[in-house]
Amino acid sequence: MTDKPPHKCIDVHSHFIPDAYRAAAVSAGHAQPDGMPGFPPWSSELALATMDRLGIETSFLSISSPGIHFGDDYAACLLARTVNDSGAALKAAHPARFGHFASLPLPDVNGALEELARALDVLGSDGVILESNSGGLYPGDPKFEPVMAELDRRAAVVLLHPTSPDCPVCKPPSVAPPRPILEFMFETARAVTNLLLSGTLTRYPRIRFIIPHAGATLPVLADRIAMAAGILPDMGALTPEKILALLGRLYYDMAGAPVPRLLPALQSFADPSRLLYGSDWPFTPEPAVVRLRAQLDAHLASDPALLANICRNNALSLFPRLRQT
């Protein structure tokens, strides 16, 4: 294990796996979520010890893919309450160490609106996590308009997390890698492109979306996506320049492998004040987190101010409560 990184980090992309969630997911047939070998070990004690070794001051906890909706609206609403109560309790016990993004039982819109209000008004969650698709519906789907309107009214922080695509042609062959390796990256681009072309990002500019994995495939596809403004007849005032500007105002975390190639592409349009640190622990194992963090530090060694902003300062602007903890 290497020495602690020089900058204490605020980690906006980390996950927790309460026992009740693990049991529910396994019971629903997700013992190997998204083709992975299984759920990794997790406990609050293990999380805090790992954070100390990694130099992470605060972790924002969320439920990762496959989320909480396994086909039954009522069961999903109950599981949302359970996992959100668990996340809120961890935050209350360790307010300087943990934040929490609440899970919503989409595609159940009424249940999602009820849990959104409970999470933000009663539990004090720092934001919400949305899967890239919910039962095959992407976040800009007209069905989700009431949820987006409420998130916008609250200027909510939303971590947009990839999950397995819900389409027959995307089902992996037997020799394909687990979906997080490739499909999650394209699924992220699908979800953001859906938000763009549906007009959701334009109609609801107050939602503060965090896009994981340094934008996934968006940085290399941004210009091609922007071409849609000149090809699709119903795009109206959404010009290529406007599309790039909308992409530029999103937040992006550095989970995964952002350097040496992806981050420079992302920097060609992203606002540097909206780049954030993410570890993706425990689904990214600790040795990999250490290695990826060392690569990020080395890549930005000539720009220590940007590194400090990514690691901590930008997140303080997004979550000002951490200035008082």
N, C-alpha and C positions, 0 to 999 in steps of 0.2 A: 504494500500500500504506500502511495506517495504521501508527502506532506500535505497538510490542508492547503487549499487554494488561497491565494493572497486576498481575495475579496470575499467577504461574507455575502452569500447570495439569497435572494428571495426567489423561490421556486414556484412558478405559477402553474406548472404541469406535473403534478405528482398524484398518485392514486392511493386509495385505501380500500381494504377488502374486509369489511366487518364479517363476522362469522355468519350472521343471518343472510347476508348477501351471497356469500360463497355457497351456502347450503341451497339457497333459492336458485342460483344459476346452475349449479350441478344438477339439481332436481329437474330443471327445465331442459336438460340435455346439453349444457354448456360446460362440461367438465374440461374440455379442451377449447377454450374460447378462441374463436376466429382461427382455428387450426393450430394454436399454440399448444405446447405439451401439457399445460395446466395452469392454474392460478398459482402465483408465487406465494411464499410465506409472507404474512403481514401481521403486525400488531403495533399498537401505539408505542410500546417500549422499543421494539425493533426500529420503528420509524425514527424516533427521537435519537437513538444511538447512531443510526446510519446518517442522519442529518448532521450530527456533531462531527462525524468522521469526514463528511463531504464538505464541511464548511457552509452548510445551508442553515440560515438563520430562521427562515419561515417557509413552510410548505403549504400551498393551497391544495387541499385534498378534494378529489372527485372520484366518482365511480367511472371506471373505464368501460370500453366496449366489452360485452354486448349490451351494456345498459341495464335497465330494470324492467322493461316491458317484454314479456315472453309470450304474448298472445292474448292475455286476459286483462281487460281494463281494470277491474276491481282489484285483482292481485297486484297489478303494477302500482296502483294508488297506495295500497298498503305497504308495498316494498319501498316506495318513494318515501313515505313517512318514516319507515324504520331506518333507512340508510341516512336520511337527512337529520333525524334525531341523533344518530350516532356521530355524524360529522359535526353537528352543532355542539354536542357535548365535549368533543375533543377540543374544539376551538375555545369553548368556555373555560375548560380546564387549563389550556395552554395558549392564551390569546396572542402571545408574541411568537409562538412557534408554529401555530396552525391557522390557516384560513380554510374556508369551505365553499365549494361550488355545489349547489343543490341539484339533485336529479329531478326531472319532471317526467310524468308518466305518458309522454307522447307515444302514439298518436291520439290519445284521449285528450282532446282540447279542454273540455270542462275540468277534468281532473288536473290537467297541467296548470290551468289558471288558478285553481284552488290551492294547489301545492306551492305555486310560485308566490302567492300572497302570504301563505303561512311561513315559507322559508325566509322571505325577506323581511316580513313585518314582525314575526314572532320569534323565529330562530336566530335571526341576525346573520344569515348566510351572506357571503361576500359577492355572490353572483350565482349563475347557474351553468350547468353543462348541458349541451345539446349534442346528440349524436348526428353524424352527417346525414343519415336517413333514419326515419322512424317508421318501420313497417313498409319500407319502400317509398315513403313520401319524403321529399327533400325540404329543407327549412323554408324555402320560398314558396311552397305549395299554398294555394289559396286557402286550404283548410286551416292552416296555421296562422292566418292573418290576425285573429284576436290575440294570440300569444305574442306575436311580434309587436303589435300595437302596445300591449301592456309592458313588454320589455323596453320599448322605446320611451314610454311615458315615465318609466322609472330610471332611464339612462343606465340600464343594467349592464354589468359585465357578463359576457357569455363566452365560455370556452367551447368552441366548435370542434368536437372530437370525432375522428373517423371511426367507422365501424365497417363490418363486412357489407359489400354492395348487395342489393336485393334485386338481382336480375339473372335470368338463366345463363346468359352468355358469359357472366362474370364468375360463375361457379368454377373453382380451380380444378384442374385435372389432378390425378393422383400424385404426380411428381411436382406439383407447384409448391412453392414455399408457403408458410403461414401467411394469412392475409395482411398482417401488419408490415411485412417486408415490402410488398409492392402495391397491393390493392388499397391499403390505407392511404397511400400517397395520392393515387388517382381519385380515390373517394373524396379526399379533402378538396381537390380541385373541382370535382363535380358539385359539391355542396356550395362552394363559394361562387362558382359560375352560375349556379341556380339562383343564389341570392342576388347576383348582379343582373342577370337577364330577366328575372321576374320583377325587377324594380324594387325589391325589398330593401336593399342598401340605400336607395334613393329616398324611399318613403319613410324610412325609420333611421335617420342619421344619428340618433342619440344612443343607439345600441353600440356598446363597445365590445366588438368581437375580437377574441384572441384566436388566431389561426395557428395550429401547432406545427411542429417539425419544419420551422423556417419557411412556412408556406407550402411545404411538400412540392408538388410539381408546378405550382402556380408561377414561381419566378421564371421558369423556362417556357411556360405557355402563355404568359401575360400578354404578349403582343398578338399572339394568335387569337386569344379570347377577345382582345380589343377589336380585332377585325370584324367581330360580329356586328358592331355598330354600323358598318358599311355594307353588310350583307343582308341582315334581317330587316325587312321593311317596317316592322312595328317597333323599332328601337327608339323612335322619336328623337329626343334631345340627348340621348346617351351616346355621345361621340367617343371615338377611341381615346381621346385625351381625358374625357370624363371617366371612362372605365379605369384607366390607369390611376387617375386621382382617387377614385373610390378604393381601389386596391391599396393605394398608398396610405390611406387613413386607417386601415385595419391594424390591429396589434398582431405581432408574430412572436412565438416563443422559439427557443433554440433547442428544444428536445430533438433527439436523434443525432444525425450527423450533418450539421450545417456547414462545416468547413472540410476541405478548402474550396469547394466549388459552389455550393448552394447559397451561402450567405452573400458573396459578391453579387450574384444575380438578384437576390432579394433587395440588396441595397440600391439597385438601379432605380427602384421606384418607391421603396418603403421609407416612411418617416423614421429617422434614427431614434427619435424619442419614443417610438412605439415597439422597440425590440426588447424582448424580455427573456429571462433565463427559464429553462425548463429541463428537468431531469428525466421525467417519465418513469421514475422509480415507483414501485418495485418491478414493473414489467421490463424495464431496462435494468439489468443486474448492476450491483454496486461497482464491480470492476470496470464495466463498460461506461458507467457514468463518470468514473474517475478519468478514464482514458479520453472520453469525449470532452470533458471539461479542460483537460490539459491541452488538447488540440485547439479548443477555442481560445484559451489563454495565449498559446503560441501564435495563433493566427492574428490576434489583435494586440500583440506585444508592442507594436509601433503606434497604437492608438489606445493608451491606457484609459483615457477619458470615456471612450465608447465602451470599453470593457466594463468599467465601473458602472456606467449607465445601464448596460444590459443586465449586469449581475444584480443591481440593487436600485439605483436611483429612478429608473423609469417605472419600476413597480411601485415605488413610494408615491409617485405622482398618481398612479392609477388607484392605489389603495392607501389614501392618506391616513387611515386609522393606525397604520403601522408606525407612523411618526410618534404616536403617543404611547405605544406599548413598550 
